[in-house]
Amino acid sequence: MTFPTAQTPPEDCTTMDEVRAEIDRLDRILVTLLAERQRYIEAAGRIKPRADEVRLPWRIEDVVAKVLAEARTQGLSEKIAEPVWRELIDRSIDHEHEVWDRHRSAAVEKSS
């Protein structure tokens, strides 16, 4: 997967139009990556055998710790990274529960 590169690096921006264009470019990339992440969440909902395995507190903290470590490496403020990822995780878990329920309902209907 390749993404379009910046036309104007942040340190070279001199107008708000340049800044906005680059933020829009990054938002398109983020949406693409989040859609890919969602597909893995959906796979987890299909694979996990029990509903109580969808929300695992140890895994949430593991993901957040890894994200914060990467945030520090990349220069992303932890004040941005942590709440964004915690919200992303919560929404992803909700979505995974929906997928888990749909998958189990479909399996029950098939066996009926």
ChimeraX attribute file (.defattr): number of C-alpha atoms within 10 A of each C-alpha:
attribute: neighborCount
match mode: 1-to-1
recipient: residues
	/A:1	4
	/A:2	5
	/A:3	10
	/A:4	9
	/A:5	10
	/A:6	13
	/A:7	12
	/A:8	13
	/A:9	11
	/A:10	12
	/A:11	6
	/A:12	10
	/A:13	14
	/A:14	10
	/A:15	8
	/A:16	9
	/A:17	10
	/A:18	17
	/A:19	16
	/A:20	12
	/A:21	14
	/A:22	19
	/A:23	14
	/A:24	12
	/A:25	16
	/A:26	16
	/A:27	12
	/A:28	14
	/A:29	15
	/A:30	12
	/A:31	11
	/A:32	14
	/A:33	13
	/A:34	13
	/A:35	12
	/A:36	12
	/A:37	13
	/A:38	15
	/A:39	13
	/A:40	14
	/A:41	20
	/A:42	20
	/A:43	14
	/A:44	18
	/A:45	25
	/A:46	17
	/A:47	11
	/A:48	13
	/A:49	12
	/A:50	10
	/A:51	13
	/A:52	9
	/A:53	12
	/A:54	20
	/A:55	16
	/A:56	11
	/A:57	10
	/A:58	8
	/A:59	11
	/A:60	15
	/A:61	12
	/A:62	12
	/A:63	15
	/A:64	18
	/A:65	13
	/A:66	10
	/A:67	17
	/A:68	20
	/A:69	13
	/A:70	14
	/A:71	16
	/A:72	12
	/A:73	9
	/A:74	9
	/A:75	8
	/A:76	14
	/A:77	11
	/A:78	15
	/A:79	9
	/A:80	11
	/A:81	16
	/A:82	16
	/A:83	12
	/A:84	12
	/A:85	17
	/A:86	15
	/A:87	11
	/A:88	13
	/A:89	17
	/A:90	13
	/A:91	12
	/A:92	20
	/A:93	20
	/A:94	14
	/A:95	17
	/A:96	25
	/A:97	22
	/A:98	14
	/A:99	18
	/A:100	23
	/A:101	15
	/A:102	14
	/A:103	16
	/A:104	17
	/A:105	11
	/A:106	12
	/A:107	11
	/A:108	10
	/A:109	9
	/A:110	8
	/A:111	6
	/A:112	6
